[in-house]
Amino acid sequence: MREENFIAFWLVFGFFVGLLIGFMSQTGAFDILSVVAVTTLFFYLMAHVSVALFVRFMEFDKVHFEKEAYDRKLDYFYNQLLQREREVDTERVAFAENEKGTRMRREERKR
């Protein structure tokens, strides 16, 4: 989630929480508006503090994508798949020939 979206979410959340608290605790319109403003400001500041601490303590440089090693592994797995496909194909051909021979022998016995 991007920082701007995080801050916007908590700003709107703070507004609605402020409305809820204002309607439950105050009777005058100005009092409700002041509670909404204070609560929204509190959530807005907490969202900024959270984003600032997240960016401050996260180390984004530690994650490196080693493309060469990844490509070598993918090539290895691809070659293994090709080798196994060749083995399966030769076995399939051998089974087909064996089945063909078995059918011919059965037909000869029936005659």
C-alpha positions as CSV (number, residue, x, y, z in Angstrom):
1,M,0.0,0.0,0.0
2,R,1.4,3.4,-0.9
3,E,1.9,5.9,1.8
4,E,-0.6,8.4,0.4
5,N,-3.3,5.7,0.4
6,F,-2.5,4.7,4.0
7,I,-2.8,8.4,5.1
8,A,-6.0,9.0,3.2
9,F,-7.6,5.8,4.6
10,W,-6.8,6.8,8.2
11,L,-7.9,10.4,7.6
12,V,-11.3,9.2,6.4
13,F,-11.5,6.6,9.2
14,G,-10.7,9.4,11.8
15,F,-13.4,11.6,10.3
16,F,-16.1,8.9,10.7
17,V,-14.9,8.0,14.2
18,G,-15.0,11.7,15.1
19,L,-18.5,11.9,13.8
20,L,-19.5,8.9,15.9
21,I,-17.9,10.2,19.0
22,G,-19.3,13.7,18.4
23,F,-22.8,12.5,18.0
24,M,-22.6,10.3,21.1
25,S,-21.0,12.8,23.4
26,Q,-22.0,16.3,22.4
27,T,-25.3,18.1,21.8
28,G,-24.3,21.3,20.1
29,A,-23.4,21.6,16.4
30,F,-20.1,23.5,17.2
31,D,-19.2,20.9,19.8
32,I,-19.7,18.0,17.4
33,L,-17.7,19.8,14.8
34,S,-14.8,20.5,17.2
35,V,-14.8,16.8,18.3
36,V,-14.8,15.7,14.6
37,A,-11.9,18.1,13.8
38,V,-9.8,17.0,16.8
39,T,-10.3,13.3,16.2
40,T,-9.6,13.7,12.5
41,L,-6.5,15.7,13.2
42,F,-5.4,13.0,15.7
43,F,-5.8,10.2,13.2
44,Y,-4.1,12.2,10.5
45,L,-1.0,12.9,12.7
46,M,-0.9,9.2,13.8
47,A,-1.0,8.1,10.2
48,H,1.9,10.4,9.4
49,V,3.9,9.2,12.4
50,S,3.3,5.6,11.4
51,V,4.4,6.2,7.8
52,A,7.5,8.1,8.9
53,L,8.5,5.4,11.3
54,F,7.9,2.7,8.7
55,V,10.0,4.4,6.1
56,R,12.7,5.2,8.7
57,F,13.1,1.7,10.1
58,M,12.5,-0.4,6.9
59,E,15.6,-1.2,5.0
60,F,14.6,-1.3,1.4
61,D,18.2,-1.9,0.1
62,K,18.6,-5.3,1.7
63,V,16.3,-7.1,-0.8
64,H,18.3,-7.8,-4.0
65,F,17.0,-9.9,-6.9
66,E,19.8,-12.0,-8.2
67,K,18.7,-12.3,-11.8
68,E,21.6,-14.5,-12.9
69,A,21.1,-17.1,-10.2
70,Y,17.4,-17.1,-10.9
71,D,18.0,-17.6,-14.6
72,R,20.4,-20.5,-14.0
73,K,17.9,-22.2,-11.8
74,L,15.1,-21.7,-14.3
75,D,17.4,-23.1,-17.1
76,Y,18.3,-26.1,-15.0
77,F,14.6,-26.9,-14.3
78,Y,13.7,-26.4,-17.9
79,N,16.4,-28.8,-19.0
80,Q,15.3,-31.3,-16.4
81,L,11.7,-31.1,-17.7
82,L,12.9,-31.6,-21.3
83,Q,14.9,-34.6,-20.3
84,R,12.0,-36.2,-18.5
85,E,9.7,-35.5,-21.4
86,R,12.1,-37.3,-23.7
87,E,12.2,-40.2,-21.3
88,V,8.5,-40.4,-21.1
89,D,8.1,-40.2,-24.9
90,T,10.5,-43.1,-25.4
91,E,8.7,-45.1,-22.9
92,R,5.4,-44.3,-24.5
93,V,6.7,-45.4,-27.9
94,A,8.0,-48.6,-26.3
95,F,4.7,-49.3,-24.7
96,A,2.8,-48.6,-27.9
97,E,5.1,-51.0,-29.8
98,N,4.7,-53.6,-27.0
99,E,0.9,-53.2,-27.2
100,K,1.0,-53.5,-31.0
101,G,2.9,-56.8,-30.7
102,T,0.5,-58.1,-28.0
103,R,-2.5,-57.3,-30.3
104,M,-0.9,-59.1,-33.2
105,R,-0.2,-62.2,-31.1
106,R,-3.8,-62.2,-29.7
107,E,-5.1,-62.0,-33.3
108,E,-2.9,-65.0,-34.4
109,R,-4.1,-67.1,-31.5
110,K,-7.8,-66.4,-32.3
111,R,-7.3,-67.7,-35.9
